Amino acid sequence: MSLQTAIRAPRGREMTCKGWHQEAALRMLHNNLDPDVAENPDELIVYGGRGKAARDWPSFHAIVRSLQSLENDEMLIVQSGKPQGIFRTHPEAPRVLIANSNLVGHWSNFDEFTRLERLGLTMYGQMTAGSWIYIGSQGIVQGTYETFAALARKHFCGTLAGKIIVSGGMGGMGGAQPLAATMNGACFLGIDVDPHRIERPLATGYCDRLAHDLDDALRILREAQANRHALSVGLVGNCADVLPELLRRDFVPDVLTDQTSSHDPLNGYVPNGMSLEEARRLRASNPDDYLARSFHSMGVHVEAMLALQKRGAVTFDYGNNIRTQAAKAGVKNAYDIPGFVPEYIRPLFCEGRGPFRWVALSGDPEDIYRTDKLALEMFPHNETLSRWMPMARERIQFQGLPARICWLGYGERAEFGVAINRLVRSGELKAPIVIGRDHLDTGSVASPYRETEAMLDGSDAIADWPLLNALVNTAAGASWISIHNGGGVGIGYSQHAGMVVVADGTEESERRLQRVLTSDPGMGVIRHADAGYEEAQRFAREHGIRRPMES
């Protein structure tokens, strides 16, 4: 189906639903498919290769009708993007429960998922696509900013000024990298085969320059590096061609990573040795041949990353499963490249800290600016937040409904959520605020090649934790909850859960916010405490998080 008119979220205080929890879900579903937000809204694809907001257009319209008719004590059940039923619960229960892409373990693999998807029985929800809380590339900008900042502290005395970062992928996730790099003072080269994927971050100011030739790109970067001037360049090319050429030229970047959609070797990754149009034709005419070429290219890609690592580039995997895909292609030492979570992020997870996001349903940027001010007032000693907020206001362009993201921890989230609710109640904010988070969070994911890689106790693949997270958030009264398989690493490689809770100014919402925004990050603390991390155990004791085995 092709869209006749662009889908955009309603704005303001006038509702088409019977309550703000339903209205928020409806608006965020629409926002995911706003052409300023989604990669391919005609096909319901939000980001990440095939990450969709709904299974098909009849399902999308049925979800909308269901939300508009849903009473304030009812719950909508959505199975892989298709609404399946409505049940009466109670007013403080969730309005929507979503499950996407989940398969029984033995059958949880890319081939079986693809077979079922072609039969119209399932869909890929990515992380925030099928859970209706994607906010455009800002969502990953802040997480990438945090990662690059942690990398700078670990390897470069706290600054990336005068350093060059090289990465692949400039789509919905990867397109955030250039801005996150320059916000940390770095020079950045982002490589993508599709010029349209570079044009979007150029249009939003997330990327500074476009190059079609490697010589031009390197000249621009070397000049900027010499002047310690933060600058980003998007290069049209294929990583499996460009990285070996960097090796041949002995050009070794300071930092090397990748954000191509390699978790999806059919729809997300483009083999080298052919044009983009040739790749598209092959994908349709002979998917098996396409997959074979895709895996081979990923092998070449990762071998070049390993060689640059040996020459001195700080190299890390950014969670797109490219190491596993390269291992399938015969690259035996692919895991010599470390993952970004154990390298840089896990200490934050131990304190219940992670990506916290909120969206202004009014559509008015001033509502977000007021909450920015609130965050700075409430958490003046949070140095990362104090640096991020002014830069975000200056350099982040809103996509769709105005939104913000920052990393907040246990205690901070509940305090901030309740304070936002009171601003809505007082009328300082023009409409309710949607509060959610990435699925890449402290206690909501099991992903052995990303968030739970190299856990201290070896519990990398234990999937109980995200399932318990979803159950806890359901009991606590989140507005909608989701359980997904696959995320950014592919079917069978992760299990993760999302939650969203609405601040509509009511006493009921204050109770929901207090419960959800305490238990949700608290799950991350106890998950890491159980794994043996002393910082998590200490944090739990100091903040009164009860752990029965310690009582």
N, C-alpha and C positions, 0 to 999 in steps of 0.2 A: 504494500500500500504506500502511496506517496501522499504526503500531507498537502492539503489544499491551503491551509493557513498555518502559520507557526503557532506552536503551543507555548503559552506563557502563563505563569502563575498569576492568579488574581491578587490584587493588592487591596490594602485598606481594611476597614473594620466591618464591612458588610459581608455576611456569610451566605453561602449557598448550602451549607450543611447545618445540622441541628446542634452542633457544639464545636468548640474550638479544637478539640483533639482530632475530630474527623476533618475539620476544615484545614488544619495544619497538614494532615496526611495528604489531602487532596492537592493543596498548594505545592507541597514538596515533590509529589509525583509529577505535577506539571513542570515544576522548576527543573527537575532532572532532564526534561526533554526540551527545555528552552534552547533554541538554536545558538544562543550565546554560551550555553553550558555544555550541551551534548555534542559528541563527535559526529553522530549520524542519526539525528532524531527521526528521519523518515523510516528507519528500520528499528526504531525504539532503542538504539544502542547509545549508551551514555558515555562509556569510556572503556579502555582496556581490551580492545579487540572485539569482544562480543558481549560485554557487560550490559545487560538490558534492564529497563525499568518495568516492563511487562512482557508477557510471552508473545502476544500478538495484538493487533488493533482491536479485535472484538473483546479480548480480555481487558485491555486498557479501558475501553468505554464501559465495560461492566463493573470494573473497579470504581470508576468515577460515579456511576449510578448508585452503587452500593454505599459508598461513603456519604453521598448526599441524602440517602434514605436512612442511614444508620442512627438508631436511637442512642441516647446517652447512657444506656445500660446494656448495649450490645457490642459484639465483637465480630469483625470480619476475618475470615480465614483465607489466606492467599497461598496457594501451592505453586511454586515455580512460576510466578507471574500471572497466575490465573485464579480469580476469585472462586472459592468453592462452597462457602457456606457462611451463614450468620447465626450466631447463638446469643442468647440473653445471658449476661453475667451480672455485673453490678457497676455502679457509677465510677468507682475508682480502679476498675480493671482496665487493661489495655483496650484500645479500640480496634487494633489490627495485629494479627500474628502472621508472620511471613516465614516461609521456608523455601530456599532456592538451591537447586543443583545437588541436593543431597541424595546419595546412592548408598546402598548397603556395601560394606567394606570390600568384599570380594569383587564386586562389580564397579567399584569407584575408580574408574580410569577414563582417560580421554576418549578412547575408541567407543566404549559403551555409552558414555554421555553423548557423544556425537550422534550415535545411532538413535538414541532416544529423543534427542533434540530434533533430528530430521523427521521423526514420527510425530512431532508436535506435543510431546509429553513433558518436556522440561525446558528450562532456559538457564543460562549462566547469569548469575546476579552480581558477579564481581564482588566488591565489598559494599560500597555506598550507592551503587547503581540500583540494584534490586531491593535496597532497603530505604530508598527515597530520601537520602540525606547527603547526596553529592552537592558540592558548592562550587564546582569548577576547579581550576588548577590551584586556587588559593589553598585548598584542602591539603595538597601535598607540598606547596611552597613552604609552609611553616614547619612541617615535619622534616623536609629536606634542609631547611635553614638550621634546625636543631641538630641534625646529623652532621652537617658541614661544620657547625660551630664546635661540636664535640670532637670531630676529627682535628680541627685546628688546635684545640687544647691539647690533644694527645700527641700530635706529630709536629706542630709548627709554632709552639710557644704562644698559642692563642689567637693567631691571625693568619688569614690566607692572602693577605696583600702581597702582590708580586708572584703568586702561585697560579699555575694553570691546571684546571680540571678538564678532563675529557670524558664524555659519556655518549651513549647512544640512546635514541628515542626522544622524540619531541611531541608526543601525543598528549592525551589528557593528563597523564601522570608525569611523563618525562618533560613536558613543556614547562613545568614549574622549576626545573633544575637551574636554568640560566639565571633567573632572578634570585633564587636562594643562594647561588654562588656569588653573584655580585653584591648581594646584601652582606655577605661575609668578606667582601673586599677582593674576591678572586677574579681571575680571567677564566672564561669558560668556552669550551668548544662542544657543541651538541650536534650529533650526526643523525640524520634521518633520510630515508630514501624518498619520502613523500614531501615535496616542497610545501604542500598545503598544511602539513603538520607544523612546519616552521613559521608559516605566515600568521597563524593564530597568535602565538606568543609575541611575534613582532607587532601585531596590531594592538595587543594589550599592554605593550611596553615591558613584557617579561623578558624579551630577548632584544638585543640592540642591533645586530647586523645579520644580514643574509649573505652567504657565499655559495657559489656553485663550483668553486675550484679550491682545492686544498692549499695551493700556493697562496692564494689571496687570503684564505682564512688564517694561515700561519703567520703571514706578514702582519695582519691586523693584530693578532694576539701578541706577537713578539713586541710590537710597538707599545701596546698597552702595558705589557709586563715590564718593559724597561722603564716606563713612567709610573709604575705601581698604580695604574688606573684600572679600576674594576670595569670589565667589559665582557659582553657575551656575543658569540657568533654561532649562528645556525648554519651548518654545512649540509648541502644536499649530497648524499652519498650513502653507501652501504658500509656498515661497520666491518663486515667481513672483507671489504676491500680497503677501507681507509686505515684500519689499525695495522694490518701488515705493511702498508705503505709508510706509516709512521715508524715502524721498526726498520724498514729499509733505509729511511732517512736518519735513523738514530735520533728521532725526536721523542724524548721521554717526558711525558707530562708529570707534574708533581702528584696528581691524584687521578685515578682512573676507576670508573664504575660503568654501570649500564642500566638503562630503563626502557629498553625495547620490550614489546609485549611477547617475550619469548615463552611465557607460560602457555601461550596459544600458538603452537607451531604452524597451524593452518591459516588462521585469520589474522594473527597478530604479528608474525615475523615474515620478512620478505627475503628469500634466498638471494645470494649475490650471483653475478654473472648473467643477469637478465634485467630488463627494464621493469619499472613498476607495472606498466600495462601488460607486458608479457607475463609477469607473475600473476596478475589478476586473471588472465585467460587460463593459465595453467591450473590455478586454484579451482576454477570451475570445471575444466575439462578433464583433469587427471589429478585428483587430490592426493592419491597415493604417491605419485611422482613428486608432487609439490612437497609433501611431508619429508620425503627422503632428501630432497635438495635443501629443505629448511634445516633439518638436523645437521647435515653436512656443513652448511654455512655457520651454524652456531658453534660447531666444533672448531672451524677456522677462527671464528670471532674470539672464542675463549682461549685458544692456543696463543693468539696474539696478545691477549690480556695477560696471560701467564708470562710470556716473554718480556713484556714491558714491566711487569712486576719484578722480574729478576734483574732488570736494568735500573730499578730504583723507584718506580712509580708506586705510591701508596694505593693499593688496589683492593676493592671490596665489592662484594655482591650486594645489590640493592633490592633483593627480594623478588626478582622476576623469574626465578628458577632456571636461569640460563646455565648454571653449573650442572644441574641434573640433565638438562637437554644435551649439553656438550658431552657429558659422560656417556649418554646413549650413543653418541656419535663416535665414541672410542677415546675420548680425552680422559685418561686415567687419573690425572692429577688435578682435575677441575676444582676439587675442594681445597686445593692449596690457597685459593682465594677465600678469605674469610667473609662471613656475613656481617651486615651492618649492625644488627641488634646486639650480638655478643660483643662486638668491637666497641660500640658507642652508646647504645640506648638502654641496655639492661639495668644499669644503676638507677635510671629514672623510673623504670617500671617497678622496681622494688619499693618505691615510695608512692605507688599508686598514681604516678604522673604520666600523662599521655595527651593525645590530641583531642581537645575539647572544642566544639564548634557551636555557633549559634546563628540564627537567621531571623531577620526582621520581616514578619509577615505583612507589615504596613507597606513594604516596598520603599520606604523612605530611608536614604543613607544616614540621615541625622539620628535615627534610632540606634544604628550601629555606632556612630561616633559617641553617642551618650553612653553606651555600654563600654566602649573603649575607655572613656574617662573613668567610669565606675571601676573597671579592673585596675587601672593605674592607682586609683585612690585606695582600693582595698588591699592591694598587694605591692606596696612600695619597695619591699625588700626582695622581690623576685626580679633579679637582675636581667635574666633572659627576657622576661615579659616586658620589662621597662625599655629594653633595646628594641624589641620586636614591634610594639604597638605604634610608636611614631613612624617607623619605617613602613609598616603595613598601611597606615592611613595615607602616607605620601605616595607609595609605589604600587599598592595592590588595586587593581581595577575590579570592581564588582562584576560578576557574571550572573545574570538572572537576579533573583532576590538578593538584596544586600546581606552580606554574611561576614563573619569573622571567625578565625580559629587561633587558638594559642594553646600552649601546654600548661595544664593545671593539674594539681595533685589531689590526693585524698584530703578532705577537709575544705580545701579551697573551692572545689567544684560545688559542693552543697551550699557553702556560704555565698558564692557568687550567684548560683541559680536562684536562691531565695531572694537575694537582693534585686535581681532582675525582675522577679515576679512582683516585688513591691513597687518597682518603677512603673510596671504596667498598671498596677492597681491605682497608683497616684495620678495616672494620666500623663506622666512625663514621657512615656513611650506611646506611640500612636496606635499600636496594635500589639497583640501577643508576640512572644519570641519563642521560636523553636530551638531547643537545646539538644544536641546530639554529639556524636563523636565518630571518629574513624573506627573501623573494626580492628585496625592495627592499634591495639591498646593494651594496657597493662595486664588485664585478666580475661580478655575476651577471645583469645585465639590460641589454637594449637597448630603450629606450622614449623615442622622440623628443619626446613631449609630457610626459615626466616625468623619469625618472632620467638620461637622456642628452640632455635638451633643451639646445640651445645649447652643444654641446661645442666646445672651443677650435679643433679642427681640422676641424669640420664632419662628424664621424663619427657623428652622432646615430643613424642608422638601421643601422649596421653590426651585424648580429646574430651575427657569429662569436664574440663574446666570451662571451655566456651559454652557447653551445653548447660552446665550449672549457672553460668553467668546469665544466660537467657532466662532460665527458670527463676532466678533471684529477681531479675528485673521485671518479669511478669508479676511475681508476687508483690513487688514493691510498687507497682502501678505505673510503669512507663507507658507512654501514649501508644507507641508501637514498638515491636520487637521482631528481630529477624535472626534466623539461623541459616548460614550458607556453607557450602563446600567449595573449595578451590581458590577463591579470592584472587590475589595477584600472582599466585604460583601454579595454579592449574588444578584440575579435578584430581582428587585423591591425595593431594599434597597438603591440604589444610582444612581445618574446621574452625569457623569463626561466627561471632554473634554481634549484632548491632542493637542499639537502643536509641529511642528518641523520646523526650518528655517536653511537654508544652508548658510555658509560663504564661498563663492567661489572666493573672492578677487575682485569682480566687484563693480562698483558704484551702479548698480541695487541692489545687495545684501546688500550693506551698507544702502540703503534706506529701504529695507525690515527689516533688523535687527533693525534699529533705531525705526521703527514703532512698530513692533511686540514685541520687548523686552521692550518697554515702556507701551504699552496698556495692554499686557498680565498680568504682575504683578499689573498694575494699577487697573485692575478689582478686584483684591483681596482687595486692599485698600478701594475702594468705597463700596465693598460688606460689609466689616466690619464696615466702617463708617456709612453706612445706618442702620446697626444693633445696633448702639448706642455705639460702643467702642470708648471711648474718645481718646485712643492712635492712632487709625486709623483716626479719625477726625482731630486731631492735625497734624498727618503726612501728610495728604492730603493738609491741608492749607500751611504747611511749604514747601512742594515740588511742589506747583502750580498745583495740580490735581483739575481740575474744577468740582465742584458739583453744578448743577443748583439750587437745593433747598436752597443752602447757598449763592447764589449770590444776 
